[in-house]
Amino acid sequence: MTVPPATARLAFREMTDDDLDDMAALLGDPAVMGYYPRPYTRSEAGDWIAWNRRLYRDHGHGLWIVSLRETGEFVGDCGLTPQTIDGVTDVEVGYHVRSGLQGRGLATEAAAACRDHARDVVGTDRLIAIVHPDNRPSRRVAEKIGLHLEKSTVNGRGTPVVIYATNFDL
């Protein structure tokens, strides 16, 4: 499996069990998880890591750990996951950035690298972002990386979401 190449400020790598402390802090942060039903427990963060490791094995991609190139500081996660909405499975670009590092363009930089990886390496012809309608910052990230509002729907839990999408000409 390959990870996206480093960007000007960010590096990507696979998640490991050693990332549990960082991922539990990230996914347990009410500010980061404000548009989820609730923050995740430490055990659920462990399940998140295990899910991504299965995705790496089964699909060759998942959410990757993102860190600052200069210092190695943990930023969050970003990557590509299969998601089914309205009976159709697409590749989604997803991202979570530590609350203390939000507002610096890091999510956009990471998501753009993952968009390019989806197109150039994974070879997907379509990329989506599933966003809570009220999550304006995540909507802006999707827009900044070239995804366009496609529709409003509900996810598998019955929560309203908006779908941003782009089609690649491969």
Steps between C-alpha positions, in 0.01 A plus 500: 500500500618849424416814691466846351831678453597762754373852440668828587405459867363149546605135496276192478545147634291196588331485839635248750391390844767735636280790386226422752583786737497761222191357329310467829575866578397607148180297474414563864517878460148651500623789282631261231198270523236773527311379192510133598237353733760518781875485559655154485623303798856370518370155404319645198821678399669161510223363278559796263867403467407134441244605235761704315753217516238270340440765232873512422503122461174469304503820291856631508391823667324636807546795729866574565673669791593857409790675670693823457808431287716745688439369852317167465217640712173308466241697299218251451389257235405533135445255221277295279225263613220317319163640605152397394237771464158439346610150396808619308856441625752772423845594628476777758771740605476543877695713743530585870741763631584560867298792630815695591623483140175583321465814292850476348411331171638163609178309424488654152867419435457139618171451313647638176790252525252217557286620208805485273592157639146374431519618142863425415582188702174333607346574160153580625286690253286669767568649842249613761491671837214431741443801724246601764302789349595734788874421485605808307878448543485148351277620221761765415776238493297294251442808286864610513618163367260519207201299617156640423177472694311212342208428732352488846407160642523297820778262601452145627421628850225727370706818552463773236816544289606683189703328231777682320645324196727523201554271204851451366569457130749216513 
